[in-house]
Amino acid sequence: MERTPAPPPHARGEPAALVAGRVWEGFELVALLGEGAFAWVFRARSPAYAHDVALKVSRAPVASEETAVRALREIRILGSLANPHVVHIYDHGLGADERWFMVMELLAGAPLSARHDFDRPMTAREAVRIVHQACLGLDEAHRLGIVHRDVKPDNLWLCPDGTVKLLDFGLARAWGVESTIGANATEGHMLVGTPHYAQPEQVHVGRLTPASDVYSLGFMLYELLVGRSPLFADERCSAVRARMHGDPVQWLVAHVKQPIVPIDRYPEGAALPRRLIEIVHASLAKDPTSRPQSAAVLANELAWVLHGELGAATGVILGVWRRPGDAKRLHLMLPGVYRVGVGDDCDIRLAPAERPLVYAVIEWTGGTHEAELQPLVKDGSLRVNGHVLDYRVRLVPGTRLQMGIWRLELTYPAVAGRA
C-alpha cells in the first residue's frame, strides 16, 4: 500500500524552516552562523544596509507570551547598551510569518569556545585580558539593573583586533528593584543558564545578582589559566565536560558542595601573581556576598594585576583641580570603570561628603581607545567643553570636564596608532 506523503510544514499552517539561500523579509540569508533552542543567526544582506549584517530570527512564530517576552527583553537590553564590548543592534521587528527578528552588527572572528582548547592553559596576560574586557561589557548591564545569567565561552566573541564582545542577552533579567527591563531574577528556582557555569545560589536561594555573573567569569578564568576544572582536582576540562554531559543536576550539586580546588595546586597556577590567585578564589566563593560584587569591581581588580604584575596595561591620568592656578591632584585610571563624584561611594573621590553624589561613570578599555563618559546627574552640574551634558560621550584628547566646582582633564598614554 502506497503511503501518502505528509504535507509540507507551510501546508499545515507552520512556516518552513529558514535555510541559507532563501530570501526572508527582504534579507538574503547568506550563511547560517549559529543556532540555539530559540533562534537562528544568519549572515544576511539587504539593500537597507551597506554591509552584511547578522540576522537573528526566532525558530517559531511568536505564538506564546513567553516567546514574545523573551524576544522583547533581549531587544530592549541590547538597545540600551552602548559600550564597545557588547554586540550592537540596528533594528528589530516581526516578520509576515510572525517570527521576530533582530538585525545586529556582523562580527568577524569566533567565540572563545571555538578559538581556545580549554585543556591547554592560556597565558595569564591573555586570559586576564579576555575576562577583563568581558567585565567591561557586563558593567553597563549591571548598572542598568540587569544580570546576564548565561556568561560562558560560547557568549564571548573574540574579534580579530583583540576586542572581546559579549553576546546573547536572551536569558538576562532585572535584579534590582529600580530596573524596568524584564522580569525579576529573584523569582522562582528553575535552573537558568548553562549548568557548567551555573552558580551555587541557584540552589540555595534562587536569587541571581551581578555577583552571579562574577562567579561565571571566575570559573572561566580559572579554566583558561590552568586548563582544569575548579571543582574536580587534576581533571582536564574536556574530561569533566564529557563525564557530566547531559546531567545538569550533577553540575549543580558540584557547584554547591564541591570545594574549589586551589588554583595554585597546579604548576601553572603556582606561577601566577599572588593577587591574581586571590581574585580567582574570591570570584568563586560559594557565598555571593564574598565575591567581587559586580563586573566593574572585578574589572578594576584585574586591571591592577594587568598593570602591576603582568605588564599589560597602561593608564590614563585624571587631573582634578578647583581654581585656576591650583595644583592638580592626579589619579591613575587603568582600563576599567570609575564612578567619579564626592563621598565614599566613588572610585575617584573629588572630595569627602556626608551625602555622596556620583556625577558620572568613566569607562576606558585601554590601548588606543578613547574613554567614554556616562552622566548620572541631570541638574546642569556636569559639563563637557562648557556644555551641559546628559548623554553618553567619548572623551577625545583635549576634552575639558566640569563636575560641580571641580575641573577635570584626561591625559592619555602615548600609544602607537593613537590619532
C-alpha positions as CSV (number, residue, x, y, z in Angstrom):
1,M,0.0,0.0,0.0
2,E,1.4,3.3,-1.1
3,R,1.7,5.9,1.7
4,T,0.5,9.4,1.2
5,P,3.4,11.9,1.8
6,A,2.9,14.3,4.7
7,P,2.1,17.8,3.7
8,P,4.9,20.3,3.9
9,P,5.1,22.5,7.0
10,H,3.6,25.5,5.4
11,A,0.6,23.5,4.3
12,R,-0.1,22.6,7.9
13,G,0.0,26.2,8.9
14,E,3.6,26.1,10.1
15,P,6.3,28.3,8.5
16,A,9.0,26.4,6.7
17,A,12.4,26.3,8.3
18,L,14.8,29.0,7.3
19,V,17.9,28.0,5.4
20,A,20.8,29.7,3.7
21,G,20.0,30.7,0.2
22,R,16.5,31.9,0.9
23,V,15.2,35.4,0.9
24,W,13.2,36.3,4.1
25,E,11.7,39.7,4.7
26,G,14.0,41.3,2.2
27,F,17.1,39.7,3.6
28,E,19.2,37.3,1.6
29,L,20.3,34.6,4.0
30,V,23.9,34.1,3.0
31,A,25.1,31.5,5.6
32,L,24.0,30.0,9.0
33,L,26.3,31.4,11.7
34,G,24.8,29.7,14.7
35,E,21.6,28.2,16.2
36,G,20.1,27.7,19.5
37,A,16.9,26.3,21.0
38,F,15.0,29.5,20.3
39,A,16.6,31.2,17.2
40,W,18.9,31.0,14.2
41,V,21.6,33.6,13.4
42,F,22.4,34.1,9.7
43,R,24.8,36.2,7.8
44,A,22.5,38.3,5.7
45,R,22.3,41.0,3.1
46,S,19.8,43.7,2.5
47,P,19.6,46.8,0.3
48,A,18.9,48.7,3.5
49,Y,22.5,48.1,4.7
50,A,25.7,48.9,3.0
51,H,27.4,45.9,4.6
52,D,26.4,42.3,5.6
53,V,24.7,42.0,8.9
54,A,23.9,39.3,11.5
55,L,20.2,38.4,11.4
56,K,18.7,36.6,14.4
57,V,15.4,35.0,13.7
58,S,13.2,33.0,16.0
59,R,12.7,29.4,15.1
60,A,9.0,29.6,15.7
61,P,6.3,32.3,15.3
62,V,5.6,34.4,18.3
63,A,2.7,32.2,19.4
64,S,3.1,32.5,23.2
65,E,3.6,35.2,25.7
66,E,6.9,33.6,26.8
67,T,8.4,33.8,23.3
68,A,7.3,37.4,22.9
69,V,8.6,38.4,26.3
70,R,12.0,36.7,25.7
71,A,12.4,38.5,22.3
72,L,11.4,41.9,23.6
73,R,13.6,41.5,26.6
74,E,16.8,40.9,24.6
75,I,15.9,43.7,22.1
76,R,15.4,46.2,24.9
77,I,18.5,45.2,26.7
78,L,20.8,45.3,23.6
79,G,19.2,48.5,22.5
80,S,20.1,50.1,25.8
81,L,23.8,49.2,25.9
82,A,26.3,51.4,24.2
83,N,29.7,50.2,25.3
84,P,32.1,48.6,22.7
85,H,32.1,45.2,24.5
86,V,28.6,44.1,23.6
87,V,27.1,43.2,20.2
88,H,25.1,46.1,18.9
89,I,21.6,46.0,17.4
90,Y,20.5,48.0,14.4
91,D,16.8,47.1,14.0
92,H,14.2,44.6,15.0
93,G,10.7,43.6,14.1
94,L,8.1,40.9,13.4
95,G,8.1,39.1,10.0
96,A,5.0,38.3,8.0
97,D,5.2,34.7,9.3
98,E,5.2,36.1,12.8
99,R,8.8,35.3,13.6
100,W,10.6,38.0,15.5
101,F,14.0,39.2,14.3
102,M,16.9,41.4,15.2
103,V,19.4,43.0,12.9
104,M,22.8,43.2,14.6
105,E,26.4,44.1,13.7
106,L,28.2,41.2,11.9
107,L,31.3,40.3,13.9
108,A,34.5,38.9,12.4
109,G,36.3,36.3,14.5
110,A,34.9,33.5,16.6
111,P,33.6,32.7,20.0
112,L,36.1,31.9,22.8
113,S,34.8,28.3,22.8
114,A,36.0,27.8,19.2
115,R,39.2,29.8,19.5
116,H,40.7,28.1,22.5
117,D,41.3,24.5,23.6
118,F,40.3,24.6,27.3
119,D,42.6,21.7,28.1
120,R,45.6,24.0,27.4
121,P,46.4,26.8,29.8
122,M,46.4,30.2,28.2
123,T,49.0,32.8,29.1
124,A,48.0,34.8,32.2
125,R,48.2,38.1,30.3
126,E,45.8,36.9,27.6
127,A,43.4,35.1,29.9
128,V,43.0,38.1,32.2
129,R,42.7,40.5,29.2
130,I,39.8,38.5,27.8
131,V,37.9,38.3,31.1
132,H,38.7,41.9,31.9
133,Q,37.0,43.0,28.6
134,A,34.0,40.8,29.3
135,C,33.7,42.6,32.7
136,L,33.6,45.9,30.9
137,G,30.8,44.6,28.6
138,L,28.8,43.4,31.7
139,D,29.3,46.5,33.8
140,E,26.9,48.7,31.8
141,A,24.2,46.0,32.1
142,H,24.8,45.6,35.8
143,R,24.5,49.4,36.3
144,L,21.1,49.2,34.5
145,G,20.0,46.5,36.9
146,I,20.5,43.6,34.5
147,V,22.2,40.3,35.2
148,H,23.2,38.3,32.1
149,R,22.8,34.8,33.7
150,D,24.5,32.9,30.9
151,V,28.1,34.0,30.8
152,K,30.1,31.3,29.1
153,P,32.8,30.8,26.4
154,D,30.1,30.5,23.7
155,N,28.9,34.0,24.5
156,L,32.3,35.7,24.5
157,W,33.3,36.7,20.9
158,L,36.9,37.4,20.1
159,C,37.3,39.9,17.3
160,P,40.5,39.9,15.1
161,D,41.7,43.2,16.6
162,G,41.6,41.7,20.1
163,T,38.3,43.2,21.2
164,V,36.0,40.9,23.2
165,K,32.2,41.3,22.8
166,L,29.5,39.8,25.0
167,L,26.7,38.0,23.2
168,D,23.2,36.7,23.8
169,F,21.2,38.5,26.5
170,G,18.2,36.2,25.9
171,L,18.3,34.9,29.4
172,A,19.1,38.2,31.1
173,R,16.8,39.5,33.8
174,A,16.4,42.5,36.0
175,W,17.7,42.0,39.5
176,G,17.4,45.5,41.0
177,V,14.0,46.9,42.1
178,E,14.7,50.1,40.1
179,S,15.2,48.3,36.8
180,T,12.4,48.4,34.2
181,I,13.8,45.7,31.9
182,G,12.4,42.2,32.1
183,A,11.0,40.1,34.9
184,N,12.8,39.9,38.2
185,A,15.6,37.3,38.5
186,T,14.8,36.6,42.1
187,E,11.5,34.8,41.3
188,G,11.4,31.0,41.0
189,H,14.0,28.3,41.5
190,M,14.4,26.9,37.9
191,L,17.8,26.3,36.6
192,V,18.8,29.2,34.2
193,G,21.9,29.4,32.0
194,T,24.4,26.7,31.3
195,P,24.9,24.1,34.1
196,H,28.7,24.1,33.6
197,Y,28.8,27.8,34.6
198,A,25.8,27.9,36.9
199,Q,26.1,29.5,40.4
200,P,25.6,27.9,43.9
201,E,23.0,30.4,44.8
202,Q,20.6,29.0,42.2
203,V,20.1,26.1,44.6
204,H,20.4,28.0,47.9
205,V,18.1,31.0,47.3
206,G,17.2,31.1,43.6
207,R,18.5,34.8,43.6
208,L,20.8,35.9,40.9
209,T,22.7,39.2,41.2
210,P,25.7,40.8,39.4
211,A,27.9,38.7,41.7
212,S,26.4,35.6,40.0
213,D,27.9,36.7,36.7
214,V,31.2,37.3,38.5
215,Y,31.1,33.6,39.5
216,S,30.7,32.5,35.9
217,L,33.6,34.8,34.9
218,G,35.8,33.5,37.7
219,F,35.0,29.9,36.6
220,M,36.1,30.6,33.0
221,L,39.2,32.5,34.2
222,Y,40.3,29.5,36.3
223,E,39.8,27.2,33.3
224,L,41.7,29.5,31.0
225,L,44.6,29.8,33.4
226,V,45.3,26.2,34.2
227,G,43.2,24.0,31.8
228,R,41.4,22.2,34.7
229,S,38.1,22.5,36.3
230,P,37.8,24.4,39.6
231,L,35.6,21.7,41.1
232,F,37.5,18.5,40.3
233,A,41.2,18.1,41.1
234,D,43.5,17.1,38.4
235,E,40.8,16.7,35.7
236,R,41.2,18.4,32.4
237,C,38.2,20.5,31.3
238,S,37.2,18.2,28.4
239,A,37.2,15.1,30.7
240,V,34.9,16.8,33.2
241,R,32.5,18.0,30.4
242,A,32.3,14.5,28.9
243,R,31.6,12.9,32.3
244,M,29.0,15.5,33.3
245,H,27.4,15.7,29.9
246,G,23.6,15.7,30.0
247,D,23.4,15.8,33.8
248,P,22.6,19.4,35.0
249,V,21.7,18.2,38.5
250,Q,25.2,16.7,38.9
251,W,26.7,20.1,37.9
252,L,24.5,22.0,40.3
253,V,25.4,19.6,43.2
254,A,29.1,20.1,42.3
255,H,28.8,23.9,42.3
256,V,27.1,23.8,45.7
257,K,29.0,21.1,47.5
258,Q,32.4,20.6,45.9
259,P,35.1,22.9,47.4
260,I,37.1,24.9,44.9
261,V,40.4,23.3,44.1
262,P,43.1,25.9,44.9
263,I,44.4,27.1,41.6
264,D,48.0,27.1,42.9
265,R,47.8,23.3,43.2
266,Y,48.9,23.2,39.6
267,P,52.3,24.4,38.3
268,E,50.7,27.0,36.0
269,G,48.6,28.3,38.9
270,A,51.5,28.5,41.4
271,A,53.4,30.7,38.9
272,L,50.6,33.3,38.9
273,P,50.8,36.5,40.8
274,R,49.5,36.1,44.3
275,R,47.0,38.9,43.8
276,L,45.5,37.1,40.7
277,I,45.2,33.9,42.7
278,E,43.3,35.7,45.4
279,I,41.0,37.3,42.8
280,V,40.2,34.0,41.2
281,H,39.5,32.3,44.5
282,A,37.3,35.2,45.7
283,S,35.3,35.2,42.4
284,L,34.5,31.5,43.0
285,A,33.3,31.9,46.6
286,K,30.2,29.8,47.3
287,D,28.6,32.8,49.2
288,P,27.9,35.5,46.6
289,T,28.5,38.3,49.2
290,S,32.1,37.2,49.5
291,R,32.8,37.7,45.8
292,P,33.5,41.0,43.9
293,Q,30.0,42.4,43.9
294,S,29.9,43.5,40.2
295,A,31.7,43.2,36.9
296,A,33.1,46.7,37.5
297,V,34.7,45.7,40.8
298,L,36.2,42.6,39.2
299,A,37.4,44.6,36.1
300,N,39.2,47.1,38.2
301,E,40.9,44.4,40.3
302,L,42.1,42.6,37.2
303,A,43.3,45.9,35.7
304,W,45.7,46.4,38.6
305,V,47.1,42.9,38.0
306,L,47.5,43.6,34.3
307,H,49.3,46.8,35.2
308,G,51.4,45.9,38.1
309,E,52.2,42.2,37.7
310,L,51.6,41.3,34.1
311,G,52.9,44.5,32.4
312,A,49.9,44.6,30.0
313,A,48.0,47.8,30.9
314,T,49.0,51.4,30.9
315,G,46.8,54.0,32.5
316,V,45.3,57.4,31.8
317,I,45.9,60.3,34.2
318,L,42.9,62.2,35.5
319,G,43.9,65.6,36.7
320,V,41.5,67.3,39.2
321,W,41.6,71.0,40.4
322,R,39.2,73.7,41.6
323,R,40.5,77.1,40.7
324,P,43.0,78.3,38.0
325,G,46.5,78.1,39.4
326,D,45.6,75.3,41.8
327,A,47.9,72.2,41.8
328,K,46.2,69.3,40.1
329,R,45.6,66.1,42.0
330,L,46.5,63.2,39.7
331,H,44.6,59.9,39.7
332,L,45.9,56.9,37.7
333,M,43.0,55.2,35.9
334,L,43.7,51.8,34.5
335,P,41.4,50.2,31.9
336,G,38.2,49.8,33.8
337,V,35.1,51.5,35.2
338,Y,35.2,54.5,37.6
339,R,32.4,56.3,39.4
340,V,33.5,60.0,39.8
341,G,32.0,62.3,42.4
342,V,32.0,63.3,46.1
343,G,31.8,60.9,49.1
344,D,32.9,57.4,49.8
345,D,30.7,55.8,47.2
346,C,33.0,57.0,44.4
347,D,36.1,55.3,42.8
348,I,37.5,58.7,42.1
349,R,36.6,60.9,45.1
350,L,36.7,64.6,44.3
351,A,36.1,65.5,48.0
352,P,34.6,64.0,51.1
353,A,30.9,64.5,51.6
354,E,28.2,63.4,54.0
355,R,25.8,62.9,51.2
356,P,27.6,61.0,48.4
357,L,26.9,62.2,44.8
358,V,28.2,60.3,41.7
359,Y,28.4,62.7,38.8
360,A,29.3,60.3,36.1
361,V,30.9,56.9,35.2
362,I,34.0,56.9,33.1
363,E,34.8,53.7,31.2
364,W,38.2,53.1,29.5
365,T,39.1,49.9,27.7
366,G,42.7,50.8,27.2
367,G,45.1,50.9,24.2
368,T,44.2,53.4,21.5
369,H,40.5,53.6,22.6
370,E,39.1,56.8,24.0
371,A,37.4,56.8,27.3
372,E,33.6,57.2,27.4
373,L,31.6,59.2,30.0
374,Q,28.1,58.3,31.1
375,P,26.4,61.1,33.0
376,L,24.4,60.2,36.2
377,V,23.2,63.7,37.1
378,K,20.9,65.9,35.0
379,D,20.9,69.1,37.1
380,G,23.4,71.1,35.0
381,S,26.3,70.5,37.3
382,L,28.1,68.2,34.7
383,R,29.6,70.0,31.7
384,V,31.9,68.9,28.8
385,N,33.7,71.6,27.0
386,G,31.4,74.1,28.6
387,H,28.2,72.4,27.5
388,V,25.7,70.7,29.9
389,L,25.7,67.0,29.2
390,D,23.0,64.4,29.7
391,Y,24.1,61.7,27.3
392,R,27.0,59.3,26.8
393,V,30.0,60.8,25.1
394,R,33.6,59.9,24.0
395,L,36.3,61.9,25.8
396,V,38.6,62.8,22.9
397,P,42.1,64.2,23.8
398,G,41.7,67.8,25.0
399,T,38.2,67.4,26.4
400,R,37.5,69.6,29.4
401,L,35.2,68.4,32.1
402,Q,33.4,70.2,34.9
403,M,31.7,68.5,37.8
404,G,30.2,71.0,40.2
405,I,33.1,73.2,41.3
406,W,35.8,70.8,40.1
407,R,37.6,70.8,36.8
408,L,39.0,67.6,35.3
409,E,41.1,66.5,32.3
410,L,42.3,63.2,31.0
411,T,45.8,62.7,29.7
412,Y,46.1,59.6,27.6
413,P,49.3,57.4,27.4
414,A,51.5,57.7,24.3
415,V,50.4,54.6,22.3
416,A,51.3,53.9,18.7
417,G,48.3,54.4,16.5
418,R,46.6,57.0,18.6
419,A,45.3,59.8,16.4
